[in-house]
Amino acid sequence: MFILATPFPLGDLQTLRLQHDNSGSHPAWYINKVVVQDLQTHRVWHFLCNCWLSAEKDAGITKKTFNAAKTHEIASFRNIFQSRTWTGFRDEHIWVSIMDPPSRSPFTRAQRVSCCMCLLLCTMAINIAFWNLPEDKNAAVLFSIGSFKLTWQEIIVGIQSGLLMFPINILIITIFRSIRPRIVSKSKKEDKEKANAQPSVVTVPTLLRDAEEVISLTCNFKRNQMSEIPHLETTADLLAALDKLHVLIQNIQGEIESDPHWVHCSRFLLAGLCHLLLGLHQLDEKHFSSSQEHQQILALTNLLVSKSEMVFSSHLTNCPPPVKKKKNSACCWLPWWCVFLGWFLLVSISGVSTFFTLLYGFQYGKEKSIKWVLSLGLSLFQSIFILQPLKVIGIAVFFALLLKPVAVEESEEVELVLKEQQNKCKLYTGRETL
């Protein structure tokens, strides 16, 4: 997951270009798919790649351009089935997920390993309890090697044990996977230190550099129809650049039809001008060529702040808000403290299973113990290679045939990033609301 900052909305994405310099010991890079989400407008684009960026594999290309997928391509059976199956084996197959768990899953690797150990102990207890039943002398022998014989009774016991373990497996894993991560807020001491932190020293060169960066980013967008400005070397150059911004703000004000671009453009200009105004208030007249120039720049900046705020409010009111997709009601998060409930169940089931395994195990002789181990192996084989894969594939087929969602990874990190950006904007502009 990469988070990129842009001053304006992304617009309507058509293509995506990916490339690398083929450096490093293993430069080959397989691209499955790329999902781009505009956090401001909530628009989502899918790029289905399924190819290598490598100088040795496929066509030997390290730079490719991909077209945005159409709606029918995203909702196709093949795309959803492949995506659900791949993520299912990495996340929902408890045994395989130990090797390569999803990096952003709340279900940690330590919890996965502990769940596997609990399932193993529980399977041992169920199997050894079944072998306390009377032995069927008439059970058909499937095959035998020397004194070793495998009967239908042993296979049935293994299947029954695996089926009995399935609900316990689902219960423990669902609890750990559904726990909302605990977000620890910063302490009051850290907030106080941050509030008392000394602001950075403002000089004319830093002021010119910040102003040039804001204006250059505004000029780079063709829709603004603003010519590029030369490098700002003196405060006189700053005055000329502010005049250009004044013309742009007037043009935005004259736009009758409101759309997200003008909303974000005016917001971006407002933030940059507020930051510039903060810096101007910290500089004395001696930093300028004359007192008149200082007052002229300060007055023009105040005027631009007022106009950009008015333009931003006007376009924000007339522009329809982005439609937020409703969160899937099936995704039910448990509070963070349920992790203790999960660990309690895990430790309790493991302890009880170990007790009964030892209790029954001391009563069995060598022959029964060997049969028990074989039945245990059959149960584990059934769980790893039959039940778990069937569960993953069944869920994938269900989503591909019936639901057909256009899935975007839901993560609290998005909200945290937006809040962090809002806090940075407050520090940057000196305004509580923007």
QUINORPE-V488363 format. One record per residue. N is the residue number from 1. D_CENTER is the distance of its C-alpha to the mean C-alpha in whole Angstrom. Layout:
n=N d_center=D_CENTER
n=N d_center=D_CENTER
//
This chain:
n=1 d_center=6
n=2 d_center=9
n=3 d_center=10
n=4 d_center=13
n=5 d_center=16
n=6 d_center=19
n=7 d_center=22
n=8 d_center=22
n=9 d_center=20
n=10 d_center=19
n=11 d_center=22
n=12 d_center=22
n=13 d_center=20
n=14 d_center=23
n=15 d_center=22
n=16 d_center=20
n=17 d_center=21
n=18 d_center=20
n=19 d_center=22
n=20 d_center=23
n=21 d_center=26
n=22 d_center=27
n=23 d_center=27
n=24 d_center=26
n=25 d_center=28
n=26 d_center=25
n=27 d_center=24
n=28 d_center=24
n=29 d_center=20
n=30 d_center=19
n=31 d_center=17
n=32 d_center=16
n=33 d_center=14
n=34 d_center=12
n=35 d_center=11
n=36 d_center=11
n=37 d_center=11
n=38 d_center=13
n=39 d_center=12
n=40 d_center=16
n=41 d_center=17
n=42 d_center=14
n=43 d_center=16
n=44 d_center=14
n=45 d_center=15
n=46 d_center=15
n=47 d_center=17
n=48 d_center=18
n=49 d_center=19
n=50 d_center=20
n=51 d_center=22
n=52 d_center=23
n=53 d_center=23
n=54 d_center=26
n=55 d_center=30
n=56 d_center=31
n=57 d_center=29
n=58 d_center=30
n=59 d_center=31
n=60 d_center=31
n=61 d_center=28
n=62 d_center=26
n=63 d_center=25
n=64 d_center=24
n=65 d_center=24
n=66 d_center=22
n=67 d_center=22
n=68 d_center=20
n=69 d_center=20
n=70 d_center=23
n=71 d_center=22
n=72 d_center=24
n=73 d_center=22
n=74 d_center=19
n=75 d_center=21
n=76 d_center=23
n=77 d_center=24
n=78 d_center=23
n=79 d_center=20
n=80 d_center=18
n=81 d_center=20
n=82 d_center=19
n=83 d_center=16
n=84 d_center=16
n=85 d_center=19
n=86 d_center=17
n=87 d_center=14
n=88 d_center=16
n=89 d_center=18
n=90 d_center=15
n=91 d_center=14
n=92 d_center=18
n=93 d_center=20
n=94 d_center=21
n=95 d_center=23
n=96 d_center=21
n=97 d_center=18
n=98 d_center=20
n=99 d_center=20
n=100 d_center=17
n=101 d_center=14
n=102 d_center=10
n=103 d_center=9
n=104 d_center=6
n=105 d_center=9
n=106 d_center=11
n=107 d_center=14
n=108 d_center=15
n=109 d_center=18
n=110 d_center=21
n=111 d_center=20
n=112 d_center=20
n=113 d_center=23
n=114 d_center=25
n=115 d_center=24
n=116 d_center=26
n=117 d_center=29
n=118 d_center=29
n=119 d_center=29
n=120 d_center=32
n=121 d_center=34
n=122 d_center=34
n=123 d_center=35
n=124 d_center=38
n=125 d_center=39
n=126 d_center=39
n=127 d_center=41
n=128 d_center=43
n=129 d_center=44
n=130 d_center=45
n=131 d_center=47
n=132 d_center=49
n=133 d_center=51
n=134 d_center=54
n=135 d_center=54
n=136 d_center=55
n=137 d_center=57
n=138 d_center=57
n=139 d_center=54
n=140 d_center=54
n=141 d_center=53
n=142 d_center=50
n=143 d_center=51
n=144 d_center=53
n=145 d_center=53
n=146 d_center=56
n=147 d_center=56
n=148 d_center=52
n=149 d_center=52
n=150 d_center=49
n=151 d_center=49
n=152 d_center=48
n=153 d_center=48
n=154 d_center=46
n=155 d_center=43
n=156 d_center=43
n=157 d_center=43
n=158 d_center=40
n=159 d_center=38
n=160 d_center=39
n=161 d_center=37
n=162 d_center=34
n=163 d_center=34
n=164 d_center=35
n=165 d_center=32
n=166 d_center=29
n=167 d_center=29
n=168 d_center=29
n=169 d_center=26
n=170 d_center=24
n=171 d_center=25
n=172 d_center=24
n=173 d_center=21
n=174 d_center=20
n=175 d_center=20
n=176 d_center=18
n=177 d_center=15
n=178 d_center=16
n=179 d_center=16
n=180 d_center=14
n=181 d_center=13
n=182 d_center=16
n=183 d_center=15
n=184 d_center=19
n=185 d_center=20
n=186 d_center=22
n=187 d_center=26
n=188 d_center=28
n=189 d_center=30
n=190 d_center=27
n=191 d_center=27
n=192 d_center=31
n=193 d_center=31
n=194 d_center=28
n=195 d_center=30
n=196 d_center=33
n=197 d_center=32
n=198 d_center=34
n=199 d_center=33
n=200 d_center=33
n=201 d_center=37
n=202 d_center=37
n=203 d_center=39
n=204 d_center=41
n=205 d_center=39
n=206 d_center=35
n=207 d_center=36
n=208 d_center=37
n=209 d_center=34
n=210 d_center=32
n=211 d_center=34
n=212 d_center=34
n=213 d_center=30
n=214 d_center=29
n=215 d_center=32
n=216 d_center=31
n=217 d_center=28
n=218 d_center=30
n=219 d_center=32
n=220 d_center=30
n=221 d_center=29
n=222 d_center=31
n=223 d_center=31
n=224 d_center=33
n=225 d_center=36
n=226 d_center=36
n=227 d_center=38
n=228 d_center=37
n=229 d_center=38
n=230 d_center=40
n=231 d_center=39
n=232 d_center=40
n=233 d_center=42
n=234 d_center=44
n=235 d_center=44
n=236 d_center=46
n=237 d_center=43
n=238 d_center=41
n=239 d_center=43
n=240 d_center=44
n=241 d_center=40
n=242 d_center=40
n=243 d_center=42
n=244 d_center=40
n=245 d_center=37
n=246 d_center=40
n=247 d_center=40
n=248 d_center=37
n=249 d_center=36
n=250 d_center=40
n=251 d_center=38
n=252 d_center=35
n=253 d_center=37
n=254 d_center=40
n=255 d_center=37
n=256 d_center=38
n=257 d_center=35
n=258 d_center=31
n=259 d_center=28
n=260 d_center=25
n=261 d_center=26
n=262 d_center=29
n=263 d_center=27
n=264 d_center=24
n=265 d_center=27
n=266 d_center=29
n=267 d_center=26
n=268 d_center=26
n=269 d_center=30
n=270 d_center=30
n=271 d_center=28
n=272 d_center=29
n=273 d_center=33
n=274 d_center=32
n=275 d_center=31
n=276 d_center=34
n=277 d_center=36
n=278 d_center=35
n=279 d_center=36
n=280 d_center=40
n=281 d_center=41
n=282 d_center=40
n=283 d_center=43
n=284 d_center=46
n=285 d_center=49
n=286 d_center=50
n=287 d_center=47
n=288 d_center=48
n=289 d_center=51
n=290 d_center=53
n=291 d_center=52
n=292 d_center=52
n=293 d_center=49
n=294 d_center=47
n=295 d_center=48
n=296 d_center=48
n=297 d_center=44
n=298 d_center=43
n=299 d_center=45
n=300 d_center=43
n=301 d_center=40
n=302 d_center=40
n=303 d_center=41
n=304 d_center=38
n=305 d_center=36
n=306 d_center=38
n=307 d_center=38
n=308 d_center=34
n=309 d_center=33
n=310 d_center=36
n=311 d_center=34
n=312 d_center=31
n=313 d_center=32
n=314 d_center=34
n=315 d_center=31
n=316 d_center=29
n=317 d_center=31
n=318 d_center=32
n=319 d_center=29
n=320 d_center=27
n=321 d_center=24
n=322 d_center=21
n=323 d_center=20
n=324 d_center=17
n=325 d_center=17
n=326 d_center=17
n=327 d_center=15
n=328 d_center=16
n=329 d_center=19
n=330 d_center=19
n=331 d_center=15
n=332 d_center=17
n=333 d_center=16
n=334 d_center=19
n=335 d_center=20
n=336 d_center=19
n=337 d_center=22
n=338 d_center=22
n=339 d_center=21
n=340 d_center=25
n=341 d_center=26
n=342 d_center=24
n=343 d_center=26
n=344 d_center=29
n=345 d_center=29
n=346 d_center=28
n=347 d_center=31
n=348 d_center=33
n=349 d_center=33
n=350 d_center=33
n=351 d_center=36
n=352 d_center=38
n=353 d_center=37
n=354 d_center=39
n=355 d_center=42
n=356 d_center=43
n=357 d_center=42
n=358 d_center=45
n=359 d_center=47
n=360 d_center=47
n=361 d_center=47
n=362 d_center=50
n=363 d_center=52
n=364 d_center=51
n=365 d_center=53
n=366 d_center=52
n=367 d_center=53
n=368 d_center=51
n=369 d_center=48
n=370 d_center=48
n=371 d_center=47
n=372 d_center=45
n=373 d_center=43
n=374 d_center=43
n=375 d_center=42
n=376 d_center=39
n=377 d_center=38
n=378 d_center=38
n=379 d_center=36
n=380 d_center=33
n=381 d_center=33
n=382 d_center=33
n=383 d_center=30
n=384 d_center=28
n=385 d_center=30
n=386 d_center=30
n=387 d_center=29
n=388 d_center=25
n=389 d_center=25
n=390 d_center=27
n=391 d_center=24
n=392 d_center=21
n=393 d_center=24
n=394 d_center=25
n=395 d_center=22
n=396 d_center=21
n=397 d_center=24
n=398 d_center=24
n=399 d_center=21
n=400 d_center=22
n=401 d_center=25
n=402 d_center=25
n=403 d_center=22
n=404 d_center=21
n=405 d_center=17
n=406 d_center=15
n=407 d_center=12
n=408 d_center=9
n=409 d_center=6
n=410 d_center=6
n=411 d_center=5
n=412 d_center=8
n=413 d_center=7
n=414 d_center=7
n=415 d_center=11
n=416 d_center=11
n=417 d_center=11
n=418 d_center=13
n=419 d_center=16
n=420 d_center=16
n=421 d_center=17
n=422 d_center=19
n=423 d_center=21
n=424 d_center=21
n=425 d_center=23
n=426 d_center=25
n=427 d_center=26
n=428 d_center=27
n=429 d_center=29
n=430 d_center=30
n=431 d_center=30
n=432 d_center=28
n=433 d_center=27
n=434 d_center=27
//
